[in-house]
Amino acid sequence: MGKDFYAILGINRGASDVDLQHSYRKLALKFHPVKNESGGADEKFAEVAEAYDILSNPIRRATFDKFGEEGLRAGVSTAEGGFLDGYSFHGDAYKVFADFFGCDNPFKELFINEEVAGSSYPKFGGLKGRSQPKQDPPIERDLMLTLEEVYNGCIKKMEISRKVLNDDGFTTSTRKKIVTITVKRGWREGTRITFPKEGDQGPNRVPADIVFVLKHKPHPTLIRDGDNLIFSPEIPLIKALCGGNVQVHTLDNRIITIPITEVISPGNTKCVVCEGMPVSDEPSQRGDLLIQFRIAFPPSLSPHQQSLIRQALQ
Protein backbone atom coordinates (compact mmCIF):
# COMPACT_ATOMS: atom_id res chain seq x y z
CA MET A 1 0.00 0.00 0.00
CA GLY A 2 1.35 3.39 -0.95
CA LYS A 3 0.86 6.67 0.84
CA ASP A 4 -2.63 8.16 1.13
CA PHE A 5 -2.03 11.85 0.56
CA TYR A 6 -5.62 12.65 1.43
CA ALA A 7 -5.18 11.01 4.84
CA ILE A 8 -1.94 12.94 5.39
CA LEU A 9 -3.88 16.18 5.01
CA GLY A 10 -6.90 14.89 6.93
CA ILE A 11 -9.38 15.31 4.07
CA ASN A 12 -11.49 12.93 1.99
CA ARG A 13 -11.16 12.28 -1.73
CA GLY A 14 -14.08 14.54 -2.56
CA ALA A 15 -12.56 17.53 -0.77
CA SER A 16 -12.78 20.86 -2.58
CA ASP A 17 -9.83 23.11 -3.33
CA VAL A 18 -10.90 25.33 -0.43
CA ASP A 19 -10.92 22.32 1.93
CA LEU A 20 -7.45 21.40 0.65
CA GLN A 21 -6.13 24.92 1.29
CA HIS A 22 -7.69 25.05 4.78
CA SER A 23 -6.10 21.75 5.73
CA TYR A 24 -2.62 22.55 4.39
CA ARG A 25 -2.65 25.96 6.04
CA LYS A 26 -3.56 24.46 9.41
CA LEU A 27 -1.06 21.59 9.27
CA ALA A 28 1.81 23.61 7.78
CA LEU A 29 1.54 26.16 10.57
CA LYS A 30 1.22 23.40 13.18
CA PHE A 31 4.33 21.47 12.12
CA HIS A 32 6.55 24.29 10.93
CA PRO A 33 9.92 23.88 12.70
CA VAL A 34 9.86 27.48 13.92
CA LYS A 35 6.65 26.83 15.82
CA ASN A 36 7.05 23.13 16.58
CA GLU A 37 10.36 21.89 17.99
CA SER A 38 9.12 18.41 18.87
CA GLY A 39 10.73 15.37 17.33
CA GLY A 40 9.37 14.43 13.93
CA ALA A 41 7.97 17.88 13.14
CA ASP A 42 10.45 18.32 10.26
CA GLU A 43 9.35 15.04 8.67
CA LYS A 44 5.66 15.83 9.14
CA PHE A 45 6.16 19.34 7.72
CA ALA A 46 7.79 17.84 4.60
CA GLU A 47 5.12 15.13 4.28
CA VAL A 48 2.32 17.68 4.43
CA ALA A 49 4.10 19.83 1.82
CA GLU A 50 4.46 16.90 -0.57
CA ALA A 51 0.79 15.94 -0.16
CA TYR A 52 -0.30 19.49 -0.91
CA ASP A 53 2.09 19.75 -3.88
CA ILE A 54 0.40 16.67 -5.37
CA LEU A 55 -3.26 17.32 -4.59
CA SER A 56 -3.20 21.04 -5.49
CA ASN A 57 -2.20 20.10 -9.05
CA PRO A 58 -5.26 18.79 -11.00
CA ILE A 59 -3.22 16.43 -13.22
CA ARG A 60 -1.25 14.95 -10.33
CA ARG A 61 -4.40 14.60 -8.26
CA ALA A 62 -6.28 12.82 -11.06
CA THR A 63 -3.31 10.49 -11.64
CA PHE A 64 -3.09 9.64 -7.93
CA ASP A 65 -6.86 9.06 -7.70
CA LYS A 66 -6.73 6.56 -10.56
CA PHE A 67 -3.35 4.87 -10.22
CA GLY A 68 -2.29 5.51 -6.62
CA GLU A 69 1.18 6.51 -5.44
CA GLU A 70 2.91 3.87 -7.53
CA GLY A 71 1.40 5.09 -10.81
CA LEU A 72 1.97 8.71 -9.86
CA ARG A 73 5.68 8.17 -9.29
CA ALA A 74 6.31 5.71 -12.14
CA GLY A 75 4.37 7.58 -14.81
CA VAL A 76 1.37 6.39 -16.82
CA SER A 77 0.19 6.17 -20.41
CA THR A 78 -2.38 8.70 -21.55
CA ALA A 79 -5.59 8.08 -23.52
CA GLU A 80 -4.02 9.86 -26.51
CA GLY A 81 -1.19 7.32 -26.67
CA GLY A 82 1.36 9.52 -24.95
CA PHE A 83 3.12 9.10 -21.63
CA LEU A 84 2.81 11.19 -18.47
CA ASP A 85 6.16 11.39 -16.70
CA GLY A 86 6.39 10.20 -13.15
CA TYR A 87 6.23 12.64 -10.24
CA SER A 88 9.13 13.27 -7.90
CA PHE A 89 8.83 15.75 -5.04
CA HIS A 90 11.52 18.44 -5.27
CA GLY A 91 12.06 18.08 -1.53
CA ASP A 92 11.81 21.76 -0.60
CA ALA A 93 8.95 21.97 1.87
CA TYR A 94 9.87 25.58 2.63
CA LYS A 95 9.28 26.54 -1.02
CA VAL A 96 5.79 25.02 -0.93
CA PHE A 97 5.17 26.93 2.28
CA ALA A 98 6.47 30.24 0.87
CA ASP A 99 4.52 29.85 -2.39
CA PHE A 100 1.31 29.23 -0.44
CA PHE A 101 1.67 32.07 2.08
CA GLY A 102 3.35 34.54 -0.26
CA CYS A 103 6.38 34.81 2.06
CA ASP A 104 8.54 32.50 4.13
CA ASN A 105 7.37 33.82 7.50
CA PRO A 106 3.71 34.30 8.48
CA PHE A 107 4.94 34.25 12.11
CA LYS A 108 6.87 37.51 11.74
CA GLU A 109 4.82 39.28 14.40
CA LEU A 110 5.83 36.54 16.85
CA PHE A 111 9.43 35.98 15.75
CA ILE A 112 10.92 39.42 15.19
CA ASN A 113 14.22 38.51 16.82
CA GLU A 114 15.97 36.22 14.40
CA GLU A 115 19.02 35.69 16.62
CA VAL A 116 17.82 32.57 18.47
CA ALA A 117 20.72 31.06 20.35
CA GLY A 118 21.45 27.47 19.49
CA SER A 119 18.66 27.19 16.93
CA SER A 120 19.14 24.52 14.28
CA TYR A 121 16.10 25.33 12.13
CA PRO A 122 16.12 27.77 9.18
CA LYS A 123 15.92 31.39 10.34
CA PHE A 124 13.36 33.78 8.96
CA GLY A 125 14.15 37.33 7.98
CA GLY A 126 13.22 40.14 10.35
CA LEU A 127 10.69 42.83 9.55
CA LYS A 128 13.12 44.24 7.00
CA GLY A 129 14.10 40.87 5.54
CA ARG A 130 12.46 38.28 3.34
CA SER A 131 9.44 38.11 5.66
CA GLN A 132 8.12 41.28 4.06
CA PRO A 133 5.45 40.34 1.50
CA LYS A 134 6.70 41.01 -2.01
CA GLN A 135 4.64 42.82 -4.59
CA ASP A 136 3.73 40.86 -7.69
CA PRO A 137 5.27 42.10 -10.98
CA PRO A 138 3.25 44.77 -12.84
CA ILE A 139 0.53 43.52 -15.18
CA GLU A 140 0.57 45.40 -18.49
CA ARG A 141 -2.40 45.85 -20.80
CA ASP A 142 -2.64 47.67 -24.11
CA LEU A 143 -4.72 50.85 -24.27
CA MET A 144 -5.64 51.09 -27.96
CA LEU A 145 -6.59 54.65 -29.00
CA THR A 146 -7.34 56.33 -32.31
CA LEU A 147 -5.35 59.40 -33.34
CA GLU A 148 -8.57 61.40 -32.96
CA GLU A 149 -8.90 60.31 -29.31
CA VAL A 150 -5.32 61.31 -28.54
CA TYR A 151 -5.56 64.56 -30.53
CA ASN A 152 -8.73 65.76 -28.78
CA GLY A 153 -8.35 63.99 -25.44
CA CYS A 154 -11.00 61.62 -24.10
CA ILE A 155 -12.14 59.52 -21.14
CA LYS A 156 -11.87 55.73 -21.37
CA LYS A 157 -13.57 53.22 -19.10
CA MET A 158 -11.61 49.97 -18.80
CA GLU A 159 -12.76 46.77 -17.12
CA ILE A 160 -10.34 44.74 -15.06
CA SER A 161 -10.94 41.32 -13.51
CA ARG A 162 -9.05 40.36 -10.39
CA LYS A 163 -9.09 38.03 -7.40
CA VAL A 164 -9.98 39.57 -4.02
CA LEU A 165 -9.56 38.03 -0.59
CA ASN A 166 -12.60 36.56 1.13
CA ASP A 167 -13.36 37.09 4.80
CA ASP A 168 -11.33 34.02 5.80
CA GLY A 169 -8.16 35.84 4.75
CA PHE A 170 -6.71 33.33 2.30
CA THR A 171 -9.33 32.11 -0.20
CA THR A 172 -10.26 34.42 -3.07
CA SER A 173 -13.16 35.31 -5.35
CA THR A 174 -13.04 36.87 -8.80
CA ARG A 175 -14.47 40.38 -9.07
CA LYS A 176 -14.73 42.85 -11.93
CA LYS A 177 -14.00 46.55 -11.64
CA ILE A 178 -14.22 49.56 -13.95
CA VAL A 179 -11.31 52.02 -13.90
CA THR A 180 -11.34 55.44 -15.54
CA ILE A 181 -8.49 56.82 -17.65
CA THR A 182 -8.47 60.50 -18.55
CA VAL A 183 -6.49 60.66 -21.79
CA LYS A 184 -4.67 63.97 -22.10
CA ARG A 185 -4.24 65.64 -25.47
CA GLY A 186 -1.05 64.67 -27.25
CA TRP A 187 -0.12 61.64 -25.14
CA ARG A 188 2.49 59.65 -27.03
CA GLU A 189 2.53 55.95 -27.79
CA GLY A 190 4.14 54.13 -24.88
CA THR A 191 2.63 56.43 -22.24
CA ARG A 192 1.99 54.32 -19.11
CA ILE A 193 -1.02 54.77 -16.84
CA THR A 194 -0.64 52.93 -13.53
CA PHE A 195 -3.33 51.80 -11.10
CA PRO A 196 -1.41 50.81 -7.96
CA LYS A 197 -2.15 47.43 -6.34
CA GLU A 198 -5.19 46.62 -8.47
CA GLY A 199 -3.94 43.12 -9.31
CA ASP A 200 -4.91 39.83 -7.69
CA GLN A 201 -5.05 39.76 -3.92
CA GLY A 202 -3.78 36.82 -1.90
CA PRO A 203 -2.60 35.91 1.59
CA ASN A 204 0.64 37.67 2.52
CA ARG A 205 1.15 39.17 -0.94
CA VAL A 206 1.08 42.69 -2.28
CA PRO A 207 -1.17 42.96 -5.35
CA ALA A 208 0.48 43.89 -8.60
CA ASP A 209 0.07 47.29 -10.21
CA ILE A 210 -2.13 47.32 -13.31
CA VAL A 211 -0.40 49.32 -16.06
CA PHE A 212 -2.11 50.41 -19.26
CA VAL A 213 0.31 51.15 -22.11
CA LEU A 214 -0.93 53.51 -24.84
CA LYS A 215 -0.82 52.24 -28.41
CA HIS A 216 -2.17 53.89 -31.56
CA LYS A 217 -4.75 52.29 -33.79
CA PRO A 218 -3.80 52.62 -37.47
CA HIS A 219 -5.29 55.71 -39.15
CA PRO A 220 -6.51 55.52 -42.77
CA THR A 221 -4.63 58.64 -43.97
CA LEU A 222 -2.31 59.95 -41.24
CA ILE A 223 0.79 58.63 -39.52
CA ARG A 224 2.13 60.06 -36.28
CA ASP A 225 5.85 60.84 -35.98
CA GLY A 226 6.53 62.31 -32.55
CA ASP A 227 4.44 65.48 -32.39
CA ASN A 228 4.21 65.68 -36.19
CA LEU A 229 1.64 64.15 -38.51
CA ILE A 230 2.51 62.74 -41.92
CA PHE A 231 0.06 62.84 -44.82
CA SER A 232 1.06 61.09 -48.05
CA PRO A 233 -1.36 62.01 -50.87
CA GLU A 234 -1.01 60.63 -54.35
CA ILE A 235 -1.31 63.38 -56.98
CA PRO A 236 -1.45 63.03 -60.77
CA LEU A 237 1.57 64.06 -62.83
CA ILE A 238 -0.27 67.02 -64.32
CA LYS A 239 -0.92 68.45 -60.85
CA ALA A 240 2.72 67.87 -59.87
CA LEU A 241 3.85 69.84 -62.93
CA CYS A 242 1.16 72.48 -63.26
CA GLY A 243 -0.07 73.00 -59.70
CA GLY A 244 -3.42 72.63 -58.00
CA ASN A 245 -4.70 71.90 -54.51
CA VAL A 246 -4.57 69.06 -51.98
CA GLN A 247 -7.15 68.71 -49.22
CA VAL A 248 -6.39 67.30 -45.79
CA HIS A 249 -9.07 66.13 -43.35
CA THR A 250 -7.77 67.01 -39.87
CA LEU A 251 -8.27 65.10 -36.65
CA ASP A 252 -10.62 67.77 -35.33
CA ASN A 253 -12.92 67.54 -38.38
CA ARG A 254 -11.60 70.49 -40.39
CA ILE A 255 -10.59 70.48 -44.05
CA ILE A 256 -7.33 72.23 -44.92
CA THR A 257 -6.69 73.15 -48.56
CA ILE A 258 -3.00 73.12 -49.44
CA PRO A 259 -2.07 74.96 -52.66
CA ILE A 260 0.57 73.48 -54.96
CA THR A 261 2.35 76.42 -56.53
CA GLU A 262 5.64 74.85 -57.61
CA VAL A 263 6.72 71.74 -59.46
CA ILE A 264 6.56 68.71 -57.19
CA SER A 265 9.26 66.08 -57.56
CA PRO A 266 8.87 62.51 -56.21
CA GLY A 267 9.61 62.55 -52.49
CA ASN A 268 9.04 66.29 -52.05
CA THR A 269 7.72 67.29 -48.60
CA LYS A 270 5.69 70.37 -47.74
CA CYS A 271 5.41 71.52 -44.10
CA VAL A 272 2.24 73.05 -42.70
CA VAL A 273 3.26 74.61 -39.40
CA CYS A 274 1.27 73.92 -36.20
CA GLU A 275 -1.16 71.45 -37.77
CA GLY A 276 0.29 68.37 -36.08
CA MET A 277 -0.43 66.74 -32.72
CA PRO A 278 -0.75 68.74 -29.49
CA VAL A 279 2.40 68.67 -27.38
CA SER A 280 1.42 66.70 -24.26
CA ASP A 281 3.37 68.93 -21.85
CA GLU A 282 2.15 72.12 -23.60
CA PRO A 283 -1.23 71.31 -25.20
CA SER A 284 -1.50 74.84 -26.60
CA GLN A 285 1.49 74.06 -28.83
CA ARG A 286 1.37 71.67 -31.76
CA GLY A 287 3.73 69.83 -34.03
CA ASP A 288 3.64 70.22 -37.81
CA LEU A 289 1.78 68.52 -40.63
CA LEU A 290 4.22 67.05 -43.14
CA ILE A 291 2.83 66.39 -46.62
CA GLN A 292 4.93 63.81 -48.44
CA PHE A 293 3.79 63.74 -52.05
CA ARG A 294 3.49 60.62 -54.13
CA ILE A 295 3.18 61.15 -57.88
CA ALA A 296 1.00 58.95 -60.06
CA PHE A 297 2.57 58.65 -63.51
CA PRO A 298 0.36 57.68 -66.46
CA PRO A 299 0.74 54.02 -67.45
CA SER A 300 1.34 54.95 -71.12
CA LEU A 301 1.42 57.89 -73.58
CA SER A 302 0.36 58.05 -77.19
CA PRO A 303 2.90 59.31 -79.77
CA HIS A 304 0.94 62.56 -80.00
CA GLN A 305 1.05 63.06 -76.22
CA GLN A 306 4.76 62.34 -76.17
CA SER A 307 5.29 64.93 -78.92
CA LEU A 308 3.34 67.57 -77.00
CA ILE A 309 5.33 66.93 -73.82
CA ARG A 310 8.61 67.19 -75.67
CA GLN A 311 7.54 70.53 -77.18
CA ALA A 312 6.45 71.84 -73.79
CA LEU A 313 9.62 70.84 -71.98
CA GLN A 314 12.19 71.78 -74.59
C-alpha positions in Angstrom: 0.0 0.0 0.0 1.4 3.4 -1.0 0.9 6.7 0.8 -2.6 8.2 1.1 -2.0 11.9 0.6 -5.6 12.6 1.4 -5.2 11.0 4.8 -1.9 12.9 5.4 -3.9 16.2 5.0 -6.9 14.9 6.9 -9.4 15.3 4.1 -11.5 12.9 2.0 -11.2 12.3 -1.7 -14.1 14.5 -2.6 -12.6 17.5 -0.8 -12.8 20.9 -2.6 -9.8 23.1 -3.3 -10.9 25.3 -0.4 -10.9 22.3 1.9 -7.5 21.4 0.7 -6.1 24.9 1.3 -7.7 25.0 4.8 -6.1 21.8 5.7 -2.6 22.5 4.4 -2.7 26.0 6.0 -3.6 24.5 9.4 -1.1 21.6 9.3 1.8 23.6 7.8 1.5 26.2 10.6 1.2 23.4 13.2 4.3 21.5 12.1 6.6 24.3 10.9 9.9 23.9 12.7 9.9 27.5 13.9 6.6 26.8 15.8 7.0 23.1 16.6 10.4 21.9 18.0 9.1 18.4 18.9 10.7 15.4 17.3 9.4 14.4 13.9 8.0 17.9 13.1 10.5 18.3 10.3 9.3 15.0 8.7 5.7 15.8 9.1 6.2 19.3 7.7 7.8 17.8 4.6 5.1 15.1 4.3 2.3 17.7 4.4 4.1 19.8 1.8 4.5 16.9 -0.6 0.8 15.9 -0.2 -0.3 19.5 -0.9 2.1 19.7 -3.9 0.4 16.7 -5.4 -3.3 17.3 -4.6 -3.2 21.0 -5.5 -2.2 20.1 -9.0 -5.3 18.8 -11.0 -3.2 16.4 -13.2 -1.2 14.9 -10.3 -4.4 14.6 -8.3 -6.3 12.8 -11.1 -3.3 10.5 -11.6 -3.1 9.6 -7.9 -6.9 9.1 -7.7 -6.7 6.6 -10.6 -3.3 4.9 -10.2 -2.3 5.5 -6.6 1.2 6.5 -5.4 2.9 3.9 -7.5 1.4 5.1 -10.8 2.0 8.7 -9.9 5.7 8.2 -9.3 6.3 5.7 -12.1 4.4 7.6 -14.8 1.4 6.4 -16.8 0.2 6.2 -20.4 -2.4 8.7 -21.5 -5.6 8.1 -23.5 -4.0 9.9 -26.5 -1.2 7.3 -26.7 1.4 9.5 -25.0 3.1 9.1 -21.6 2.8 11.2 -18.5 6.2 11.4 -16.7 6.4 10.2 -13.1 6.2 12.6 -10.2 9.1 13.3 -7.9 8.8 15.8 -5.0 11.5 18.4 -5.3 12.1 18.1 -1.5 11.8 21.8 -0.6 8.9 22.0 1.9 9.9 25.6 2.6 9.3 26.5 -1.0 5.8 25.0 -0.9 5.2 26.9 2.3 6.5 30.2 0.9 4.5 29.8 -2.4 1.3 29.2 -0.4 1.7 32.1 2.1 3.4 34.5 -0.3 6.4 34.8 2.1 8.5 32.5 4.1 7.4 33.8 7.5 3.7 34.3 8.5 4.9 34.3 12.1 6.9 37.5 11.7 4.8 39.3 14.4 5.8 36.5 16.9 9.4 36.0 15.7 10.9 39.4 15.2 14.2 38.5 16.8 16.0 36.2 14.4 19.0 35.7 16.6 17.8 32.6 18.5 20.7 31.1 20.3 21.5 27.5 19.5 18.7 27.2 16.9 19.1 24.5 14.3 16.1 25.3 12.1 16.1 27.8 9.2 15.9 31.4 10.3 13.4 33.8 9.0 14.1 37.3 8.0 13.2 40.1 10.4 10.7 42.8 9.6 13.1 44.2 7.0 14.1 40.9 5.5 12.5 38.3 3.3 9.4 38.1 5.7 8.1 41.3 4.1 5.5 40.3 1.5 6.7 41.0 -2.0 4.6 42.8 -4.6 3.7 40.9 -7.7 5.3 42.1 -11.0 3.2 44.8 -12.8 0.5 43.5 -15.2 0.6 45.4 -18.5 -2.4 45.8 -20.8 -2.6 47.7 -24.1 -4.7 50.8 -24.3 -5.6 51.1 -28.0 -6.6 54.6 -29.0 -7.3 56.3 -32.3 -5.4 59.4 -33.3 -8.6 61.4 -33.0 -8.9 60.3 -29.3 -5.3 61.3 -28.5 -5.6 64.6 -30.5 -8.7 65.8 -28.8 -8.4 64.0 -25.4 -11.0 61.6 -24.1 -12.1 59.5 -21.1 -11.9 55.7 -21.4 -13.6 53.2 -19.1 -11.6 50.0 -18.8 -12.8 46.8 -17.1 -10.3 44.7 -15.1 -10.9 41.3 -13.5 -9.1 40.4 -10.4 -9.1 38.0 -7.4 -10.0 39.6 -4.0 -9.6 38.0 -0.6 -12.6 36.6 1.1 -13.4 37.1 4.8 -11.3 34.0 5.8 -8.2 35.8 4.7 -6.7 33.3 2.3 -9.3 32.1 -0.2 -10.3 34.4 -3.1 -13.2 35.3 -5.4 -13.0 36.9 -8.8 -14.5 40.4 -9.1 -14.7 42.9 -11.9 -14.0 46.6 -11.6 -14.2 49.6 -14.0 -11.3 52.0 -13.9 -11.3 55.4 -15.5 -8.5 56.8 -17.6 -8.5 60.5 -18.6 -6.5 60.7 -21.8 -4.7 64.0 -22.1 -4.2 65.6 -25.5 -1.1 64.7 -27.2 -0.1 61.6 -25.1 2.5 59.6 -27.0 2.5 55.9 -27.8 4.1 54.1 -24.9 2.6 56.4 -22.2 2.0 54.3 -19.1 -1.0 54.8 -16.8 -0.6 52.9 -13.5 -3.3 51.8 -11.1 -1.4 50.8 -8.0 -2.1 47.4 -6.3 -5.2 46.6 -8.5 -3.9 43.1 -9.3 -4.9 39.8 -7.7 -5.1 39.8 -3.9 -3.8 36.8 -1.9 -2.6 35.9 1.6 0.6 37.7 2.5 1.2 39.2 -0.9 1.1 42.7 -2.3 -1.2 43.0 -5.3 0.5 43.9 -8.6 0.1 47.3 -10.2 -2.1 47.3 -13.3 -0.4 49.3 -16.1 -2.1 50.4 -19.3 0.3 51.2 -22.1 -0.9 53.5 -24.8 -0.8 52.2 -28.4 -2.2 53.9 -31.6 -4.7 52.3 -33.8 -3.8 52.6 -37.5 -5.3 55.7 -39.2 -6.5 55.5 -42.8 -4.6 58.6 -44.0 -2.3 60.0 -41.2 0.8 58.6 -39.5 2.1 60.1 -36.3 5.8 60.8 -36.0 6.5 62.3 -32.6 4.4 65.5 -32.4 4.2 65.7 -36.2 1.6 64.2 -38.5 2.5 62.7 -41.9 0.1 62.8 -44.8 1.1 61.1 -48.1 -1.4 62.0 -50.9 -1.0 60.6 -54.4 -1.3 63.4 -57.0 -1.5 63.0 -60.8 1.6 64.1 -62.8 -0.3 67.0 -64.3 -0.9 68.4 -60.8 2.7 67.9 -59.9 3.8 69.8 -62.9 1.2 72.5 -63.3 -0.1 73.0 -59.7 -3.4 72.6 -58.0 -4.7 71.9 -54.5 -4.6 69.1 -52.0 -7.1 68.7 -49.2 -6.4 67.3 -45.8 -9.1 66.1 -43.3 -7.8 67.0 -39.9 -8.3 65.1 -36.6 -10.6 67.8 -35.3 -12.9 67.5 -38.4 -11.6 70.5 -40.4 -10.6 70.5 -44.0 -7.3 72.2 -44.9 -6.7 73.2 -48.6 -3.0 73.1 -49.4 -2.1 75.0 -52.7 0.6 73.5 -55.0 2.3 76.4 -56.5 5.6 74.9 -57.6 6.7 71.7 -59.5 6.6 68.7 -57.2 9.3 66.1 -57.6 8.9 62.5 -56.2 9.6 62.5 -52.5 9.0 66.3 -52.0 7.7 67.3 -48.6 5.7 70.4 -47.7 5.4 71.5 -44.1 2.2 73.0 -42.7 3.3 74.6 -39.4 1.3 73.9 -36.2 -1.2 71.5 -37.8 0.3 68.4 -36.1 -0.4 66.7 -32.7 -0.8 68.7 -29.5 2.4 68.7 -27.4 1.4 66.7 -24.3 3.4 68.9 -21.9 2.2 72.1 -23.6 -1.2 71.3 -25.2 -1.5 74.8 -26.6 1.5 74.1 -28.8 1.4 71.7 -31.8 3.7 69.8 -34.0 3.6 70.2 -37.8 1.8 68.5 -40.6 4.2 67.1 -43.1 2.8 66.4 -46.6 4.9 63.8 -48.4 3.8 63.7 -52.1 3.5 60.6 -54.1 3.2 61.1 -57.9 1.0 59.0 -60.1 2.6 58.6 -63.5 0.4 57.7 -66.5 0.7 54.0 -67.5 1.3 55.0 -71.1 1.4 57.9 -73.6 0.4 58.0 -77.2 2.9 59.3 -79.8 0.9 62.6 -80.0 1.0 63.1 -76.2 4.8 62.3 -76.2 5.3 64.9 -78.9 3.3 67.6 -77.0 5.3 66.9 -73.8 8.6 67.2 -75.7 7.5 70.5 -77.2 6.4 71.8 -73.8 9.6 70.8 -72.0 12.2 71.8 -74.6 
